[in-house]
Amino acid sequence: MARIAVIDDKDILRDSLTTILTREDHEVGAFSDPVEALAELRTGRFDLVISDLKMPRMDGLTLVRELRQAGIDVPVIMMSAFGTVSNAVEAMKLGVFDFVQKPFDAEAITVTVERALEHARLRTENEALRESLLETRGPKVMIGNSPAMRDLRERIERVASSQATVLITGESGTGKELVAATIHRLSERRDSPMLCVNCAALSANLLESELFGHERGAFTGADRTRKGRFEIADGGTLLLDEISEMDVALQSKLLRVLQEGQFERVGSSVTRKADVRVIATTNRDLREWAAKGKFREDLYFRLNVLPIPVPPLRQRTGDIGELVTYFLQQAAAQDGRPAPGIDAAALRMLEGYAWPGNVRELENLCRRAATLCSTATITTALIAPWLTQTVTRDAGGLGLREGHLLEDMERQLILQTLERFNGHREKSARALGMGVRTLTMKLKKWREERAQEWSTSNGGAATRPVSATAPELVRA
């Protein structure tokens, strides 16, 4: 079921279209006035627009221009009894999905509507897939020439030529996703898609649908058939990030795919096949997790065919200088300014730090330094307050307060970046190296936490309204 806006000043055609679309289980909003329709369309609650070309007060092409200028990318089907080639060309330039000549029969308009909705669904799905890959953190290339990194590269090259499953282990922030992407890029599957699913971000039911797809009506909200990641990644690679967080009941279905290459969509009894290489990542000890009954032992052995441990940053401190240079250059390029340097004392401080957040923590620190540094060189005075643990004497002998949480550092960095860009989320997310959706979710979480604190401190009183955009309102 989709929400469709029908805009036509002729009552007969508007009513006829409403009847046709309602019979197809769509929700229809009918408008005789395009100006009134535009106000409703700005709310973003419609999935498709069917509009006449010639109407009083505003023609169909002007309506589309207004929608696009407002950033509303809803698909549009244009209708006209007096259409010309120039009208059709102009409509297509504006991104109109199809130009339909009046009169038309019910079957023809139904087919066009379904094609437009399917096109919109696929585009949304592709954008979601692209964002899931873009949200992979850390550098896009493997940086460093320490012995640990050389060993890691050699193992990746050996593993890439195989078709077996890979289990990448390591602490959070070490770059496990980058290792997975490198394996795919060096493999024979490099010309096929590599998709990523974060197993910790979805409930068991949603994750099953995400992996295997579902049929229309399989559950509440399943208004159309949807392919899962295994089908979409056929011939390529599927990265299962944070595999340890997958529900035990769902693990048996994953085991079957790994062993037999077969699965069923949710709500379907039809067995499907997919040729997908699975790479899994985890920051846990899966053997210990299995002993606790939180992970299937047989799945652990099936995943651990080719294990790749990723070393923490504290075991390859010789790479820190090269990583710092890379991150500073990347951050400065995004801001359109020259990259600052770093003095020897500051670099020694970074090399002597334990890096509980690993490469991700270092990247965040460099992005913050590149943004806030007011001189040509980063000094210890700038970065010392941001480190979360006491550094060694070799790092400059500066004692820092213990107990700073990595999450607090991230929060402060995000708030400072939002302030720098006047609350503009897209620019802030780009500067921070994260997706807009991830940034929005973090801000929402912090607002909810602050609202809860407000309620608790006021004896359970109703929470006060909180702005959705002002970054200062999520500051602790």
N, C-alpha and C positions, 0 to 999 in steps of 0.2 A: 504494500500500500504506500502510495506517495501522496504528498500534498501539492496540488496543482492549482495555479491561478489561471483562470480563464478571463480574458479582457476583450470585450467586444460591445460596441454600442447598440448592436441589433439584438433585441430580446430573443427572437426565435433561434438564432444560431447559438447564442450564449446558453440558453436553456437546453438546446439539443446536445451541445458538447458536455454540459453538466450531467445529463442523463447517461450519455455514453460512458463517460469516465467513472461515474458512480457505480455503474454496473460492473466495472472492472476492479471494484473495491478501492478506488482512489478517493481521497478526501479533496473536495473541490471548493475553491473560493471564487465566486463569480462576481465580476465588476463591470459596470457599464461605463464608468468614468476612469480613464487611465491615470489621472492625477491622484484620485483616491486609491487606486490600485498600487501606485508607486509608494505611497505612504505605508501601505501594508507590507509591500515587498521589502522595504527597508528593515523590517523586523527580522528578516532572514528565516522565516518559518516555512517558506515554500521550497519545494524540490524542483519545480518546473513551471515555466510560464508559457501559456499559449495566448498570443495577442494578435489582434487585427492590425493591419498596416495603416488604414485610413480611419481616423477617429477624431472627433472634435476635441479641442483643448490641447491634445498632445497626440502626435502620430506614433506608430509602433517603433520606428527607428529612433526617434527622440527618447522614447521610454527606455530602449536598450542602452542608449548612450548614458542616460542618467543612472541606470543600474551599474554600468561598468565604472563610471566615475565615483560611485559610492562604494566600490570594491565588492559588489555583489555579483558573483560569478555563476549565478543560477542559469541552467540551460534554457534557451528560448526557442519556441517554434513560432514562426511568423506566418500569418494567413492574409490572403488578399484575393479579391475578385478582379482586381485591376492591376495586378503586378506586372512590372516591366523587368527587363534584363538588368537595367541599372539599379532598380530597387533590390533585386535579388543579390547582385554583386555587393551593394552597400551593406546589406544585411549580413552577408557572409564575412565581410571585413570586420564587422562589429562582433563576430563570434556567434552569430545566430546558428543554432544547430541545423535547422531545416526551414525551407520556404515552401509553404503549401498553398496550392492554387484552389480557390473556391470554385464550384462546390466540390465536396469530397464525401466519400462514404464512411460509415462508422468503422469498418474494418481497416481502411487505409489510415485513418487518424490514430486508431488504437496501436497499429504496428509502429507508426512514427513515434508515438509517445513512449512505447516500450524501448525502442532503440535509443531515444534521448535519455531515458532514465538509466539504461544499462551503460551508456557512454559516461554519464555523470558518476555512476557507481564505480566504474573501472578507474576513472581519473582520480576519484577520492582515494580509492584503494592504493593506487600507484603512489600518490602523494604520501600516504601513511607509510608505505614500505620505504620510500625514499627517506622520509624523516627518521624512521627507525635506524637506518644506516648512518644518516648524518649525525645522529646523536651519539655515535661511538666516539668516546673521548680520547684524548691523547694525540700524539703526533700521527700524521698520515704515513710516515715512513719510519722505519726502525733506526733509531739514532744511538750511536755508541759503539766503541771498539774495545771495550773491556773484555777480559777473558770470558766472563759470564755471558756477554752478548755474542761473542764469537761462537761459543758453544751453542747458544740458542739458535743462531742463524743456521749452523750446520745441521742441527736436528730438524729445523723447519724444512730445509731443502730435501732431506731424506724422506720426511713424512709427506711432503706435497705430492710426490709421484704415486703415492698409494691411493687406493679407494676406500681404505678402512676408516672406521670412526676414530676421532681424535678427542682426547680429554685434556684440556688445558687447565692447569691449576696454578694458583698463585694468590697473593693477597690482593685486596681491593686496590685499584689504581695502578697496577703494575703494567697494564697494557695487554690483557688477555685477548680483547676484541681485535686489537691490531695484529696480534699473532695469527688469529683466525683468518683475518682478511689477507694476510701475507700468504698463508697456506693456500687459500683459494686462488690468489693471483698467480701463484707459481704452479698450480695444478692444471691438469688437462681440461678441467671444467671452467677455466677462466673466462670463456666467452659466454657462459650461461650465468643466470642470476645467482647472487649470494644474498640470502635474506636473513634477518635476525629477529628472534623472539625473546623477549625478556620474561622468563618463567616466573619471576618474582612479582611482576607488575600486574598479573591477571589472576582472577579467581580460577578454580579448577574447571568450572563449566565454560567460562570464556576462553581459557587457554585451550581446551579441547576443540572448541569451534575454530579458534585461531589456527591451530595446527592442522586439523583435518577437514575444516569446512562444515557447512550445515545445509540442510534442505529447508525450503520455505515451510514455515509453520512448525519447525522442529521444537521451538520454544517461544515464549513470549518475546515479541520484538523481532523475531526472524521473519521479516516480511518478504524476503526473497532468497533464492538460493545463492550461496556464497562459497567460493573455493577457499580451501585452507592453504597454509604456507607450503605444505608438502606438495600439493598439486602445482602451485605457482612456481616452486623452485625445482620442478622436475628437470633433471639433467644438470642441476647445479648443486649448490651447497646451502645447507640450513644451519645457522648458528643458534644453538640453544643456550642462551646466556643465563647464568645462575641456575643451572639444572638442579641443584640440590633443593631448591624451593618448590619443585614440581610435586603436586599431590601424589601420594603413593598409588591411589587407584588409577590415576592417569598414566603412571609409569609403566604399567603392564601393557597398555595400548602402544606406547612408544617402543617398548621392547619388541612387540610384534612387527612394527614397521622396520625396525633395525634388522630383524632376523629374516623376514619374509618380503619386505618391501610392499606390504599390503595394509590397507586401512579402509574404514567406512566413514563417510560424513555423518555428523550428528543427525539423527532422524532418518537415516537411510540404511538399507540392508544390502546395497550394491557395493561389492568389493572393488576397490580401485588400487592401482599400482602407481608407484612413483620411484624413479631412479634418483635418489638424493643422497649426497654425502653429508653426514651429520658431524658437526663439530660442537662439542659442549664445553662450557667453562664453569668453574666453580672456585670460590674462595674457601671452601670447607674441605675437610678430610672425609671423602665419601666412604672410605672403609669404616671409619669411626661412626659416620652417619648411618651406615647400614647396620652396624652392631646395635645401634639404638632403635632400630626398626623404623627409621625415618626415610630410608632409601633402600630400594630393592637391591640385594646383593647381586642377583643375576644381571640386572641392568648395569650395575657398576662395572662388572667384568666385561659386559658387551661394549660399554663406552670406553673402557680403559685399554683398548687394543693398542693405541699409539699414544702414550702419555707424554705431555710436554709441560714440565714445570717452568714457570716464569719467575726469574729471580727478583726479589724486592730491590728497591733502589739503594738501600743501605749496603747491599752486597756488590754494587757496581758504582761506587761513588766517583770512580774515574770518568764516568760518562756525564757527570753533572754539568761540567763546564760547557760541553757541546749541547746538551739539552737546554741549558739556560739561554745560550745564544739563539738557538732555534725558536724557543718560545717567545723571547723578546722581539725577534724579527717578525714573527707571525702576528703578535699583538699590535706592534707598531704599524704594520702594514694595514691592519683592519681600521686603525684610527687615522691612517693617512699621514703619518709623521715618521721622522727618523727613529730608528731603534736606539735606545740608550745603551751604554756600556755598563760594565759592572767592575768595581775595583777589586783588588786582590783580597783584601780583608773580608769583603762581603762574600766573595766566592769561597774562601776558606770556611766561613761560617756555614754556608750551605752544604759544603762537603762534610762538615762535622756533625751535621744534624741527622737524626735517626729516620726521618721521613715516614711516619706511620701511615700517611696517605699516599706514599710512593710517587710515581710520576704525575698522577693527577694533582696531588697537592703541590708539587713543584710547578706544574703548569699554571695552576690558579695563582700561586704567588707571583710568578713572572708576569702574568696578565695584569695583576693588580699593580705591580711595580712599574710596568710600562705605562699604565694609565695615570698613576699618581706621581711619578717621578718628575720633579720640576727642574732637574739639572741634566747634564749630558751623561752623568755616571750614577749608577745605583750604589749607595753606600750601606754600611751596616746599620746606620741610624734609621734608615727607611725600613729595612726588612726585619730587624730584630724583634719588634713588637708582634710580628705576625707568626712567628714560629711557636709551635705548641708545646715544645719540650725544652729542657735545658740542654744546650749544646756543649760540646767538649771544649777543653782549654785550647786545643789545636784550632778550634773554629774562631778563636779571637778572645776567648776568656770572658765572654759576656754571659752572665747568669740571667736566664729568662724565667718567667713564672710558669710553673707546671699547671696542668689541668685545663688548659684551653682545648676545647673540642674542635675537631676538624669541621664539624657541621657549623660551629659558630664562625669559623673563618670563612667558610663558603657563604654563609648568610651575610656577613659583613661585606664581603667582596661584591655580592649581588646587589646589595643596597647602595653601595658606593657607585657601582656602575650605572644603576638606574638613575641615581641623582645626576651623574655626569651627562646622561642622555635625556634628562628631563622626564623620566618615566617612560620613555619610548621602549616598549618591550622587544620589538624586532631588532632594533639597533643594539640594545643591551645584550640580548641573547647571542647575537652574532659576535659581539666583542668578548663575551664569556665563553664562546665555543660550545654552546648548548642549543637545543631546539627551543622554539618559542613555547611549545606545549609543556616542556619540562620546566621552564622558567615560571609559567603560569601556575602549574601544579604546586611548585615550591611556595610561591607567594600565597596561594590559597591556603596551603597547610599552615603557614605562619600566621595568616589572618585568623584562622579558626583557633589556633593555639592562643593567640592574644585575646580573642573574644572569650575563650574559656577562662583565661586568667582574670579577665575583667569581671565575668560572672561570679567566679569564686570569691574574688576580693570584695564583691558587693553583695555577699550573702545570697547568691543564686539569682540576682536580678537579671532581667532580660538584657541580652547583650546590646551594646550600642551599635548603630550602623557603622560599617567600615567601608571606606572607599575601595573600589576594585583596582584603582590605578595608582594612587599615591604611595610611593615606596616607603615614605616615612612612617606610615601607619602600620607597617609590619615590623618595625624596629622594636627590639625588646626594651 
